[in-house]
Amino acid sequence: MSSPSESQPRRVLLTASGTGGHIMPAVYIAQHLQKQEVELLYVGSGRRLEEDLVSPLGITCRVISASGLRNRGLKGVIQFLLGFPSSLLKTFRILREFNPDVVLGTGGYVTFYPVLCAWIKGVPTWIHEAEREAGLANRVLSFFATKISTAFPDTNFARKSAVTYSGHPVRQELLEVGDVSAEVEIPRNLLVLGGSQGARILDKTLQELAPRLKEMGINIWHQCRPEHVDELKAIYTKHGIEHQVMSFVQDIHEAYEWAHCVIARAGAGTVMEIGVVRRPAIFVPLPNVDKDHQTKNAQLLASQGRAVVVLQGESFSERLLTAIERLCDGHTYSEMLTAKGEDRPKDAAKVIAEGVLDLATGSRS
């Protein structure tokens, strides 16, 4: 007969900051944990995207206040210190009420509190680092985490014995996206991804380039900032460009299936997805981020000849247009399409979920 602790459902507290790059890995891991009848609680920052992505899974969401320190100066430090005691106490209450067997953090400042509190209480913790260059929160938390999984094989942490290279969780449907047809000699379907919140610079620049894109026969699927949806639709309609414009692409596998090539930010999740679906890409890394991690992410596929990198700055519109024209050259497109890249783990969500369950079992023994 099972002991009372063995008969009770295992409990995992998931935590992530409110951007798609942090939330989506937690969602994919949660889907695998739910198959094992694990009881889940999500702790986040209260952003709308969390409600949109996590709540449909039937997972209860709790909110704690957290603010980052980077580039916020003395004011940011003061705000962090003033909010630290109340956020810490609230997190302790959440842990006491939910009593998790494991705490899993997938990135961002919100994760600091649940992982730290779990360590203080002796609860096993797992953190996942999505970027090639680890973020500040995870660099600090790596000294408290029981296990650390990484999306890139060369991500460096001081506690190497705790690190496992898992790859990055991607949605299962992307593994079924077909290759671009060999009959596509010149790409026409351009997918534009500005990150979970959209990218102003891409929205603005694509508007400027619309006349030239029409001349090239380009069709566009554009994920943009919510406030730019109507404006972009009007511009594309004016120039006779076939288009889809939306603030969030819910069926991203359908978008990748449609696309011949992609213009995108270079968050870890996007880089991994594009690598999986094997679409030639132009990456525009988000500037002024911690340790320039998006540029380092983009360089992974660029070094394999499967992408080009266009940095923001002076003459950005002209340089982006040059990259699009280069990509639409039949010879260049063919070379990028057939470039050989390193085989990367495609079952990261399952691997991480199984590792978390092993920690949960160990915590009850």
NUTI-806671 format. One record per residue (C-alpha): x, y negated, z negated. Coordinates in steps of 0.05 Angstrom, whole numbers, always signed. Layout:
N
u X; v Y; w Z
...
***
This chain:
365
u +0; v +0; w +0
u +25; v -70; w +16
u +42; v -117; w -40
u -2; v -178; w -48
u +52; v -223; w -17
u +58; v -177; w +44
u -18; v -175; w +55
u -24; v -250; w +56
u -14; v -286; w +122
u +54; v -317; w +131
u +54; v -393; w +129
u +98; v -438; w +172
u +100; v -514; w +166
u +116; v -546; w +234
u +143; v -617; w +236
u +162; v -664; w +293
u +163; v -737; w +310
u +109; v -765; w +355
u +140; v -761; w +424
u +126; v -707; w +476
u +199; v -685; w +475
u +192; v -667; w +401
u +120; v -644; w +399
u +118; v -598; w +459
u +172; v -549; w +434
u +133; v -544; w +368
u +69; v -530; w +408
u +101; v -474; w +449
u +132; v -442; w +387
u +65; v -448; w +351
u +30; v -410; w +406
u +76; v -351; w +396
u +68; v -355; w +320
u -8; v -355; w +327
u -4; v -289; w +363
u +26; v -260; w +299
u -32; v -289; w +258
u +13; v -339; w +223
u -21; v -395; w +184
u +6; v -462; w +209
u +7; v -534; w +185
u +34; v -591; w +226
u +66; v -653; w +194
u +77; v -712; w +240
u +77; v -788; w +245
u +3; v -795; w +263
u +12; v -816; w +336
u -45; v -803; w +385
u -3; v -753; w +425
u +1; v -707; w +364
u -74; v -706; w +359
u -80; v -692; w +434
u -29; v -636; w +436
u -31; v -602; w +368
u -104; v -606; w +345
u -131; v -566; w +406
u -92; v -506; w +379
u -134; v -508; w +316
u -76; v -529; w +273
u -88; v -577; w +215
u -46; v -641; w +220
u -19; v -682; w +162
u +15; v -750; w +168
u +74; v -780; w +131
u +106; v -848; w +143
u +176; v -847; w +170
u +220; v -897; w +206
u +286; v -890; w +242
u +349; v -928; w +225
u +384; v -933; w +292
u +389; v -1003; w +322
u +342; v -1032; w +269
u +395; v -1069; w +228
u +388; v -1090; w +156
u +312; v -1097; w +161
u +306; v -1025; w +184
u +349; v -1000; w +127
u +307; v -1039; w +76
u +242; v -1012; w +105
u +269; v -941; w +103
u +292; v -947; w +31
u +226; v -979; w +8
u +185; v -924; w +42
u +231; v -866; w +21
u +202; v -851; w -49
u +129; v -850; w -28
u +142; v -808; w +35
u +183; v -759; w -5
u +130; v -752; w -59
u +75; v -743; w -7
u +117; v -689; w +28
u +128; v -652; w -38
u +52; v -652; w -49
u +41; v -624; w +21
u +91; v -569; w +9
u +61; v -552; w -59
u -10; v -548; w -30
u +9; v -508; w +33
u +65; v -467; w +1
u +101; v -449; w +66
u +147; v -390; w +75
u +188; v -429; w +126
u +193; v -501; w +150
u +208; v -511; w +224
u +229; v -579; w +251
u +235; v -595; w +325
u +266; v -664; w +321
u +256; v -737; w +300
u +257; v -777; w +236
u +192; v -748; w +209
u +225; v -679; w +203
u +275; v -707; w +152
u +226; v -705; w +94
u +195; v -635; w +102
u +263; v -602; w +116
u +297; v -637; w +58
u +240; v -622; w +10
u +239; v -549; w +31
u +314; v -544; w +18
u +305; v -574; w -51
u +249; v -523; w -65
u +290; v -465; w -38
u +245; v -453; w +23
u +282; v -429; w +86
u +286; v -480; w +142
u +297; v -478; w +217
u +312; v -538; w +260
u +315; v -540; w +336
u +359; v -590; w +374
u +333; v -606; w +443
u +387; v -654; w +466
u +457; v -637; w +490
u +482; v -689; w +440
u +448; v -678; w +374
u +404; v -733; w +346
u +418; v -768; w +281
u +361; v -735; w +241
u +384; v -665; w +261
u +457; v -682; w +250
u +440; v -698; w +178
u +391; v -641; w +169
u +441; v -590; w +197
u +474; v -590; w +128
u +409; v -567; w +96
u +379; v -521; w +149
u +382; v -446; w +142
u +384; v -437; w +218
u +396; v -485; w +277
u +375; v -469; w +348
u +401; v -509; w +408
u +375; v -521; w +479
u +446; v -529; w +507
u +503; v -481; w +496
u +554; v -536; w +481
u +515; v -576; w +429
u +561; v -585; w +370
u +545; v -579; w +296
u +594; v -575; w +238
u +561; v -512; w +209
u +574; v -468; w +269
u +555; v -404; w +230
u +483; v -429; w +226
u +476; v -445; w +300
u +444; v -401; w +353
u +438; v -418; w +427
u +365; v -405; w +444
u +353; v -449; w +504
u +294; v -497; w +502
u +220; v -477; w +496
u +181; v -489; w +560
u +109; v -472; w +576
u +99; v -401; w +602
u +65; v -425; w +666
u +129; v -457; w +690
u +162; v -389; w +696
u +110; v -373; w +749
u +120; v -436; w +792
u +143; v -414; w +860
u +205; v -437; w +897
u +199; v -494; w +946
u +183; v -462; w +1013
u +242; v -452; w +1059
u +199; v -485; w +1112
u +204; v -552; w +1076
u +261; v -584; w +1114
u +248; v -655; w +1090
u +214; v -668; w +1022
u +149; v -707; w +1024
u +117; v -694; w +956
u +151; v -736; w +902
u +134; v -726; w +829
u +151; v -784; w +783
u +157; v -770; w +709
u +171; v -827; w +662
u +171; v -788; w +597
u +111; v -778; w +550
u +100; v -853; w +544
u +117; v -871; w +616
u +175; v -914; w +639
u +165; v -988; w +655
u +225; v -990; w +700
u +200; v -932; w +743
u +130; v -961; w +747
u +157; v -1029; w +769
u +208; v -1002; w +817
u +162; v -952; w +852
u +115; v -1010; w +865
u +171; v -1050; w +897
u +192; v -990; w +940
u +121; v -972; w +962
u +127; v -1002; w +1033
u +191; v -962; w +1046
u +162; v -898; w +1015
u +103; v -905; w +1063
u +151; v -910; w +1122
u +185; v -846; w +1098
u +119; v -809; w +1094
u +123; v -798; w +1019
u +64; v -773; w +977
u +67; v -790; w +904
u +44; v -758; w +838
u +62; v -811; w +786
u +59; v -804; w +710
u +63; v -875; w +684
u +48; v -920; w +625
u -27; v -924; w +609
u -30; v -998; w +623
u -1; v -989; w +693
u -49; v -936; w +719
u -97; v -983; w +756
u -41; v -1027; w +782
u -3; v -969; w +812
u -65; v -939; w +843
u -80; v -1006; w +876
u -9; v -1013; w +904
u -7; v -942; w +931
u -76; v -950; w +962
u -56; v -1017; w +993
u +3; v -984; w +1028
u -35; v -922; w +1049
u +5; v -874; w +1006
u -30; v -810; w +985
u -25; v -810; w +909
u -45; v -784; w +841
u -32; v -831; w +783
u -43; v -815; w +709
u -15; v -831; w +641
u -4; v -759; w +621
u +2; v -697; w +665
u -37; v -643; w +628
u -25; v -589; w +681
u +49; v -600; w +691
u +58; v -532; w +724
u +9; v -553; w +778
u +49; v -618; w +788
u +115; v -580; w +795
u +83; v -530; w +842
u +61; v -588; w +887
u +127; v -626; w +883
u +184; v -620; w +932
u +228; v -664; w +889
u +225; v -704; w +824
u +245; v -772; w +796
u +248; v -768; w +721
u +276; v -791; w +655
u +326; v -742; w +627
u +297; v -719; w +561
u +318; v -648; w +545
u +250; v -619; w +557
u +244; v -650; w +626
u +315; v -629; w +646
u +300; v -558; w +624
u +234; v -555; w +660
u +264; v -581; w +725
u +320; v -530; w +718
u +269; v -474; w +710
u +225; v -494; w +769
u +287; v -510; w +812
u +265; v -576; w +842
u +319; v -624; w +866
u +317; v -685; w +822
u +337; v -757; w +812
u +348; v -771; w +738
u +342; v -842; w +709
u +366; v -833; w +637
u +335; v -876; w +584
u +389; v -927; w +565
u +410; v -948; w +495
u +393; v -883; w +462
u +434; v -847; w +409
u +501; v -826; w +439
u +473; v -835; w +509
u +443; v -765; w +503
u +397; v -770; w +564
u +456; v -783; w +611
u +492; v -722; w +582
u +429; v -680; w +591
u +423; v -702; w +664
u +496; v -686; w +678
u +482; v -612; w +667
u +442; v -606; w +732
u +481; v -660; w +768
u +546; v -622; w +757
u +514; v -562; w +791
u +494; v -603; w +852
u +420; v -597; w +835
u +408; v -669; w +816
u +434; v -740; w +822
u +438; v -791; w +766
u +418; v -865; w +777
u +432; v -909; w +717
u +390; v -971; w +702
u +422; v -1039; w +711
u +440; v -1086; w +766
u +411; v -1070; w +835
u +373; v -1011; w +806
u +318; v -1014; w +859
u +368; v -1011; w +916
u +407; v -954; w +884
u +344; v -915; w +870
u +321; v -924; w +942
u +389; v -900; w +967
u +383; v -838; w +924
u +312; v -824; w +950
u +336; v -832; w +1022
u +395; v -786; w +1008
u +349; v -734; w +977
u +302; v -738; w +1037
u +359; v -723; w +1084
u +346; v -652; w +1108
u +418; v -628; w +1099
u +427; v -658; w +1030
u +359; v -632; w +1007
u +375; v -561; w +1030
u +442; v -562; w +994
u +410; v -585; w +929
u +354; v -535; w +936
u +401; v -476; w +944
u +455; v -498; w +895
u +472; v -444; w +845
u +462; v -460; w +772
u +474; v -424; w +707
u +419; v -376; w +686
u +389; v -405; w +624
u +346; v -371; w +570
u +273; v -375; w +590
u +242; v -344; w +528
u +265; v -395; w +476
u +197; v -405; w +444
u +190; v -331; w +432
u +262; v -324; w +406
u +254; v -382; w +358
u +185; v -356; w +334
u +215; v -287; w +320
u +273; v -319; w +282
u +225; v -360; w +240
u +185; v -298; w +224
u +248; v -263; w +202
u +262; v -321; w +154
u +190; v -317; w +129
u +197; v -242; w +115
u +263; v -253; w +80
u +234; v -308; w +36
u +182; v -259; w +10
u +230; v -202; w -5
***
